[in-house]
Amino acid sequence: MGIRKKNSKTPPVFSHEFVIQNHADIVSCLAMLFLLGLMFEITAKAAVMFVTLQYNVTIPAQNIFTEPVSLYHYGIKDMATTFFYMLVAIILHAVIQEYVLDKINRRMHFSKTKHSKFNESGQLSAFYFFSCVWGTSIIVSENYLSDPTNLWKGYPHTYFPFQMKFFYISQLAYWFHAFPEMYFQKTKKEDIPRQLVYIGLYLFHIIGAYVLNLNHLGLVLLVLHYFVEFLFHMSRLFYFCNEKYQKGFTLWAVLFVLGRLLTLILSVLTVGFGLTRAENQVLDISSGNFNILAIRISVLASICITQAFMMWKFINFQLRRWREHSSPQPSQRKRPVASKGKSRKEKENGVNGTVTSNGADSPRSRKEKSS
């Protein structure tokens, strides 16, 4: 998990076990090399490309009462910046794991299944909370709530402020860091496809909003989605600590449906109506204008398909839980041990939107517990 106490038996250097146990230290040294590169003139130009945001443009003041504004746009060099902050995300992941989650796990004595899911929800809760607070502050500063037309007005949004670009770079860095984390955390083979699906969906939509200059709409939809996901993972953390806690899941189920509906409304309003009425509807990659019919249809189709997929998984999960909780439960005395293990295994098929979850993720019925 990173920054751990070393075992009595030290694994061979550069072996898989050695890399997994010391990956946070290895990544920290690699990140330090980029920072040290800033100190020397020979390597400073290359190091700056990784550490600082690129493509800075200064817009001169329009009159004597205003100051020059520093804005940014995207380019190929952003891949280097994303790589560096991906290293930072790996380090932060290890710090949260070692100093917060591992201490709670040692006190609660979770099973292996709950241990893995608790770590997953703990990491995602911290990320979703930080992203929601950060994204909300940008939304308020850019007046997206007071004037929703800012979501499409002035498209293409080729230039954006420092905070918004850093937000997108951080989002890409976090979700790219999830790929090596599957190796560092020794993810089970049966869990890898599930994680690849939701990581791929996040990257697809974030990169799409970033490259197509739909960063205003993408920011609002991300904050909305992250808030619902934060509520789910916090509810799951409380449930692991106390299985009687079920109110959070009920509130999450309501907000999940409302979140999907609001996502579709904002997407159709921005892409289907706002961009359709724009004057410039000619494809111009050099100026960043992608406002043409084919791209608008593709954007709306991808959003609608993703929301429909999430709702379909959500409904199936809720129906499955309802059938299990409403079916008559045999008494615990007459229930053989083998059937109990089998029923427990059959429950490991839940869904949280784009993230599937186990039976250990969702609250058990009180009827089953008292039987």
C-alpha positions in Angstrom: 0.0 0.0 0.0 3.0 2.3 0.2 5.1 3.8 3.1 4.6 0.6 5.0 6.6 -1.0 7.8 9.1 -3.3 6.2 8.6 -7.1 6.9 11.2 -9.2 8.6 11.8 -11.0 5.3 13.0 -8.4 2.7 12.0 -9.5 -0.8 14.7 -9.5 -3.6 15.4 -6.1 -5.1 13.3 -5.2 -8.2 11.1 -8.2 -7.6 7.3 -7.8 -7.9 6.9 -7.9 -4.1 9.7 -5.4 -3.6 8.2 -2.9 -6.0 4.7 -3.3 -4.4 6.0 -2.8 -0.9 8.1 0.2 -1.8 6.2 1.7 -4.7 5.5 4.9 -2.8 9.2 5.5 -2.0 10.2 4.7 -5.6 7.6 7.1 -7.0 8.6 9.8 -4.6 12.2 9.5 -5.7 11.1 9.8 -9.3 9.0 12.9 -8.6 11.9 14.4 -6.7 14.0 14.1 -9.8 11.7 16.4 -11.7 11.7 18.9 -8.9 15.5 18.8 -8.7 15.6 19.4 -12.5 14.2 22.8 -11.9 17.4 23.8 -10.0 19.8 23.4 -13.0 19.7 25.4 -16.2 20.4 22.4 -18.4 17.4 20.4 -17.2 15.1 23.3 -16.2 13.3 23.6 -19.6 12.4 19.9 -19.6 11.5 19.8 -15.9 9.2 22.9 -16.2 7.2 21.0 -18.8 6.3 18.3 -16.3 5.8 20.4 -13.1 4.0 23.6 -14.3 1.0 24.1 -16.5 1.8 24.8 -20.2 0.4 27.0 -22.9 0.1 30.2 -20.9 -1.4 33.1 -22.8 -1.5 36.7 -21.4 -4.4 38.8 -22.6 -3.6 42.5 -22.3 -5.8 44.9 -20.3 -8.7 46.4 -22.2 -8.5 49.7 -20.3 -6.5 51.4 -17.6 -8.9 50.1 -14.9 -8.3 46.4 -15.6 -5.2 44.2 -15.4 -3.8 41.7 -17.8 -5.4 38.3 -17.6 -3.4 35.0 -17.7 -5.3 32.2 -19.4 -4.4 28.7 -20.7 -5.3 26.4 -23.5 -4.4 22.7 -24.1 -1.8 20.9 -26.1 0.4 17.9 -26.4 2.7 19.0 -23.6 -0.2 18.5 -21.1 0.6 14.8 -21.3 3.9 15.4 -19.5 2.2 17.5 -16.8 -0.4 14.8 -16.4 2.3 12.2 -15.9 4.0 14.2 -13.1 0.8 14.7 -11.2 -0.1 11.1 -11.7 3.0 10.4 -9.6 1.7 12.8 -7.0 -1.6 11.0 -7.0 0.2 7.7 -6.3 2.0 9.2 -3.4 -1.1 10.8 -1.9 -2.9 7.5 -2.4 -0.2 5.7 -0.3 -0.3 8.4 2.4 -4.1 8.1 2.8 -3.9 4.3 2.8 -1.1 4.2 5.4 -2.1 6.9 7.9 -5.9 6.7 7.7 -7.4 3.6 6.2 -4.9 1.0 7.5 -5.3 2.3 11.1 -9.1 2.0 10.8 -8.8 -1.5 9.3 -6.7 -2.7 12.2 -9.2 -1.5 14.7 -12.3 -2.8 12.9 -10.9 -6.3 11.9 -12.7 -6.4 8.6 -12.9 -9.5 6.5 -10.9 -9.7 3.3 -13.9 -8.6 1.2 -14.8 -5.8 3.4 -11.2 -4.8 3.8 -10.8 -4.3 0.0 -14.1 -2.5 -0.4 -13.4 -0.3 2.6 -10.1 0.8 1.1 -11.7 1.5 -2.3 -14.5 3.6 -0.8 -12.1 5.4 1.5 -9.8 6.4 -1.4 -12.7 7.4 -3.6 -14.5 9.4 -0.8 -11.4 11.5 -0.2 -11.0 12.2 -4.0 -14.7 12.9 -4.6 -14.9 15.3 -1.6 -11.8 17.2 -2.7 -13.0 17.4 -6.3 -16.5 18.6 -5.3 -15.2 21.4 -3.1 -12.6 22.4 -5.7 -15.0 22.2 -8.6 -17.8 24.0 -6.8 -15.5 26.9 -6.0 -14.7 27.2 -9.7 -18.3 27.1 -10.7 -19.2 29.9 -8.2 -16.3 32.1 -9.3 -17.2 31.6 -13.0 -20.9 32.4 -12.3 -22.2 29.2 -13.9 -25.0 29.0 -11.3 -26.3 32.6 -11.7 -26.1 32.5 -15.5 -26.4 28.9 -16.9 -25.9 30.3 -20.5 -22.2 30.5 -19.6 -22.2 26.7 -20.3 -22.4 27.4 -24.0 -22.1 31.2 -24.5 -18.8 32.2 -26.2 -18.1 28.7 -27.5 -15.4 27.5 -28.3 -14.0 27.9 -24.8 -10.5 27.7 -26.0 -9.0 29.7 -23.1 -9.7 29.0 -19.5 -8.3 30.2 -16.1 -5.5 28.5 -14.2 -7.8 26.8 -11.7 -10.0 25.2 -14.3 -7.0 23.8 -16.3 -5.3 22.5 -13.2 -8.6 20.9 -12.2 -8.8 19.0 -15.5 -5.1 18.0 -15.3 -5.6 16.7 -11.8 -8.7 14.7 -12.9 -6.8 13.1 -15.7 -3.8 12.4 -13.4 -6.0 10.7 -10.8 -7.8 8.4 -13.2 -4.6 7.5 -15.0 -3.0 6.7 -11.7 -5.7 4.1 -11.1 -4.1 1.8 -13.7 -0.8 1.2 -11.9 -2.7 1.1 -8.5 -4.4 -2.1 -9.7 -1.0 -3.6 -9.7 0.2 -2.0 -6.5 -2.9 -3.1 -4.6 -2.9 -6.6 -6.0 -6.4 -6.3 -7.5 -8.1 -9.7 -8.0 -8.5 -10.8 -11.6 -12.3 -10.9 -11.3 -12.3 -7.2 -10.2 -10.0 -5.9 -12.9 -12.7 -5.8 -15.7 -15.1 -3.9 -13.4 -12.4 -1.3 -12.6 -11.3 -1.0 -16.2 -14.8 -0.2 -17.2 -15.5 2.7 -14.8 -11.9 4.1 -15.2 -12.3 4.0 -18.9 -15.7 5.8 -18.8 -14.2 8.6 -16.6 -11.2 9.1 -18.9 -13.3 9.0 -22.0 -15.7 11.7 -20.8 -13.1 13.9 -19.2 -10.8 13.8 -22.2 -13.8 14.4 -24.5 -14.9 17.5 -22.6 -11.3 18.8 -22.4 -10.4 18.3 -26.1 -13.7 19.4 -27.5 -13.5 22.6 -25.5 -16.7 21.7 -23.6 -14.9 22.3 -20.3 -17.7 24.4 -18.8 -20.3 21.7 -19.2 -17.8 19.0 -18.2 -16.9 20.7 -15.0 -20.6 21.0 -13.9 -21.4 17.4 -14.8 -18.3 16.1 -13.0 -19.2 18.0 -9.8 -22.8 16.8 -10.0 -21.7 13.2 -10.5 -18.9 13.3 -7.9 -21.3 14.6 -5.2 -23.7 11.6 -5.7 -20.7 9.1 -5.7 -19.3 10.8 -2.6 -22.6 10.2 -0.8 -22.6 6.5 -1.8 -19.1 5.7 -0.7 -19.5 7.6 2.6 -22.7 5.6 3.2 -20.8 2.4 2.5 -18.0 3.4 4.9 -20.5 4.0 7.7 -22.2 0.7 6.8 -19.0 -1.2 7.1 -18.5 0.2 10.6 -22.1 -0.3 11.6 -24.4 -2.6 9.6 -27.5 -1.0 11.0 -26.8 2.2 9.1 -29.0 2.2 6.0 -30.4 5.7 5.6 -27.5 6.9 3.6 -28.2 4.3 0.8 -31.8 5.5 0.6 -30.8 9.1 0.1 -28.1 8.0 -2.4 -30.7 6.1 -4.4 -32.9 9.2 -4.7 -30.1 11.5 -5.6 -28.7 9.0 -8.1 -31.9 9.1 -10.2 -32.1 12.9 -9.9 -28.4 13.2 -10.8 -29.0 11.2 -14.0 -32.0 13.3 -14.9 -30.2 16.6 -14.3 -27.2 15.4 -16.3 -29.4 14.7 -19.3 -31.2 18.1 -18.9 -28.0 20.1 -18.8 -26.5 18.1 -21.7 -29.5 18.6 -24.0 -29.8 22.2 -23.0 -26.1 23.0 -23.7 -25.4 20.8 -26.7 -28.9 20.4 -28.2 -30.1 24.0 -27.9 -27.3 26.3 -26.9 -24.6 25.2 -29.4 -27.2 24.6 -32.1 -28.1 28.3 -32.1 -24.5 29.5 -32.2 -23.5 31.5 -35.3 -20.2 29.7 -36.1 -21.0 26.0 -36.9 -18.0 25.2 -39.1 -15.4 22.7 -38.0 -12.1 24.5 -37.4 -9.5 22.4 -35.4 -7.0 25.3 -35.4 -9.4 27.6 -33.5 -10.8 24.8 -31.4 -14.3 25.0 -32.9 -16.0 21.5 -33.0 -19.6 22.8 -33.1 -20.9 20.7 -36.0 -23.9 18.5 -36.2 -22.0 15.2 -36.2 -20.0 16.0 -33.1 -23.0 17.3 -31.3 -24.9 14.1 -32.0 -21.9 12.1 -30.9 -21.6 14.0 -27.6 -25.2 13.7 -26.8 -25.3 10.0 -27.8 -22.3 9.2 -25.6 -23.8 11.0 -22.6 -27.2 9.4 -23.1 -25.9 5.9 -23.5 -23.7 6.2 -20.4 -26.6 7.5 -18.3 -28.9 4.8 -19.6 -26.3 2.1 -18.9 -25.9 3.4 -15.3 -29.6 3.5 -14.8 -30.0 0.0 -16.2 -27.4 -1.3 -13.8 -28.9 0.6 -10.9 -32.5 -0.7 -11.5 -31.3 -4.3 -11.9 -29.4 -3.9 -8.6 -32.4 -2.5 -6.8 -34.7 -5.1 -8.1 -32.4 -7.9 -7.2 -32.1 -6.5 -3.6 -35.9 -6.1 -3.4 -36.4 -9.7 -4.4 -33.9 -11.0 -2.0 -35.3 -9.0 0.9 -38.9 -9.8 0.1 -38.5 -13.5 -0.3 -39.2 -15.6 2.8 -36.0 -16.4 4.7 -35.5 -19.8 6.4 -34.5 -19.9 10.0 -30.8 -19.8 10.7 -30.9 -23.1 12.6 -32.3 -25.0 9.7 -30.0 -23.3 7.2 -26.9 -25.5 6.3 -23.5 -23.8 6.4 -22.9 -24.5 2.7 -26.1 -22.7 1.6 -25.3 -19.7 3.7 -21.9 -19.4 2.0 -23.6 -19.8 -1.4 -26.2 -17.1 -0.8 -23.5 -14.8 0.4 -21.6 -15.4 -2.8 -24.6 -14.8 -5.0 -25.0 -11.3 -3.6 -21.7 -10.1 -4.9 -23.2 -8.4 -7.9 -24.3 -4.9 -7.0 -23.9 -1.8 -9.0 -23.2 1.8 -8.2 -23.8 3.6 -11.4 -20.6 3.0 -13.4 -19.0 1.2 -10.4 -20.3 -2.3 -9.6 -20.3 -3.3 -5.9 -20.4 -6.4 -3.9 -23.0 -7.7 -1.5 -20.8 -6.3 1.2 -21.4 -2.8 -0.2 -25.1 -2.7 0.3 -27.1 -2.9 3.5 -28.5 -6.3 4.5 -32.2 -6.5 5.3 -33.1 -6.4 9.0 -35.2 -9.5 8.5 -32.3 -11.5 7.3 -30.1 -10.3 10.1 -32.7 -11.2 12.8 -33.4 -14.6 11.4 
